[in-house]
Amino acid sequence: MAWGVITVSAELYRAYAYECLHFASGMETPSCKAVLLEMANTWLRLAQQAEKNAGHQSGATENRNELRGEALLDPPDADYPTQ
């Protein structure tokens, strides 16, 4: 029996990142907000990797309303420790 390969698109990963940002914006607890922001970063990294694996160049589209590139990888007002 052969196993199929499931390919998840970069757009789906970005949608998950957006959800994390949405929930983080409503968080009052700094630790909860930090976890959600880190999750958003992880989803964005996965989106970048998916694009790389698919042979796409990062930033190929010019739609600035979408989460692209390293939008959150180093947020300037992060209130949590970075690795």
C-alpha positions as CSV (number, residue, x, y, z in Angstrom):
1,M,0.0,0.0,0.0
2,A,1.5,3.3,-1.0
3,W,1.1,6.4,1.1
4,G,0.0,9.6,-0.5
5,V,1.7,12.9,0.1
6,I,-0.4,15.7,1.6
7,T,0.8,19.1,0.5
8,V,-0.3,22.1,2.6
9,S,-0.2,25.4,0.9
10,A,1.7,28.4,2.2
11,E,-1.6,30.3,2.0
12,L,-3.1,28.0,4.6
13,Y,-0.1,28.4,6.9
14,R,-0.5,32.2,6.6
15,A,-4.2,31.9,7.4
16,Y,-3.2,30.0,10.6
17,A,-0.7,32.8,11.4
18,Y,-3.4,35.4,10.9
19,E,-5.7,33.5,13.3
20,C,-2.9,33.5,15.9
21,L,-2.5,37.3,15.5
22,H,-6.2,37.8,15.8
23,F,-6.4,35.9,19.1
24,A,-3.2,37.5,20.4
25,S,-4.6,41.0,19.8
26,G,-7.3,40.2,22.3
27,M,-5.1,38.7,24.9
28,E,-4.5,40.7,28.1
29,T,-2.1,38.2,29.7
30,P,1.4,38.9,28.3
31,S,2.4,35.2,28.5
32,C,-0.6,34.1,26.5
33,K,0.0,36.8,24.0
34,A,3.6,35.8,23.6
35,V,2.7,32.2,23.0
36,L,0.2,33.2,20.2
37,L,2.8,35.5,18.6
38,E,5.4,32.7,18.7
39,M,2.8,30.4,17.1
40,A,2.2,33.0,14.4
41,N,5.9,33.2,13.7
42,T,6.1,29.4,13.4
43,W,3.2,29.3,10.9
44,L,5.0,32.1,8.9
45,R,8.2,30.1,8.8
46,L,6.3,27.0,7.6
47,A,4.8,29.2,4.9
48,Q,8.2,30.3,3.8
49,Q,9.5,26.7,3.8
50,A,6.4,25.5,1.8
51,E,7.1,28.2,-0.8
52,K,10.8,27.3,-0.9
53,N,9.9,23.6,-1.3
54,A,7.4,24.4,-4.1
55,G,10.0,26.4,-6.0
56,H,8.4,29.8,-5.4
57,Q,10.4,32.9,-4.6
58,S,9.4,34.6,-1.4
59,G,7.7,37.9,-1.9
60,A,6.6,37.1,-5.5
61,T,3.3,38.8,-4.9
62,E,3.0,42.5,-4.1
63,N,-0.2,42.2,-2.0
64,R,0.8,44.0,1.1
65,N,-2.4,43.1,2.9
66,E,-1.3,39.5,3.2
67,L,1.2,38.1,5.7
68,R,4.4,37.7,3.7
69,G,8.1,37.1,4.4
70,E,9.3,37.8,7.8
71,A,6.5,40.1,9.0
72,L,6.6,38.8,12.5
73,L,9.8,37.1,12.9
74,D,11.3,40.0,14.9
75,P,8.4,42.2,15.9
76,P,9.8,45.6,17.2
77,D,7.6,45.8,20.3
78,A,7.8,42.2,21.4
79,D,7.3,41.9,25.1
80,Y,8.7,38.4,25.4
81,P,12.2,36.9,25.3
82,T,13.6,35.9,22.0
83,Q,15.6,32.7,21.4
